[in-house]
Amino acid sequence: MPIAVDIDVMLAKRKMSVGELAERVGITPANLAVLKNGRAKAVRFSTLAALCEVLECQPGDLLRWETEQAADPASGPTADSTMA
C-alpha cells in the first residue's frame, strides 16, 4: 500500500508505549497495532485527530505517501529495467 504509517516513529519521539497511546486515544491495543503496522484499510478522522492530539503532532507526521515500488521491497529492479 502506498500509504506508510509512522506511528512507531512518533511513539519513540514521545517515549510512549503502544498500550499508553491506545488507552489515551480510546482504542484497543490490537486496533492500534493494526493501524501501526500498516494493515488497516481505513482510519476514522476522529481516531486520527485523537492520535494527533495525544502525540502533539500533525496528520502528516503519522501518514505519508510513497510510491508502490518504495512500499514493496520485493519489487526490485528487473532485467528489463536495468541499463546495459
Stockholm file with secondary structure:
# STOCKHOLM 1.0

chainA/1-84         MPIAVDIDVMLAKRKMSVGELAERVGITPANLAVLKNGRAKAVRFSTLAALCEVLECQPGDLLRWETEQAADPASGPTADSTMA
#=GR chainA/1-84 SS CCEEECHHHHHHHHTCCHHHHHHHHTSCHHHHHHHHTTCCSCCCHHHHHHHHHHHTCCHHHHEEECCHHHHCTTCCCCGGGSCC
#=GC SS_cons        CCEEECHHHHHHHHTCCHHHHHHHHTSCHHHHHHHHTTCCSCCCHHHHHHHHHHHTCCHHHHEEECCHHHHCTTCCCCGGGSCC
//
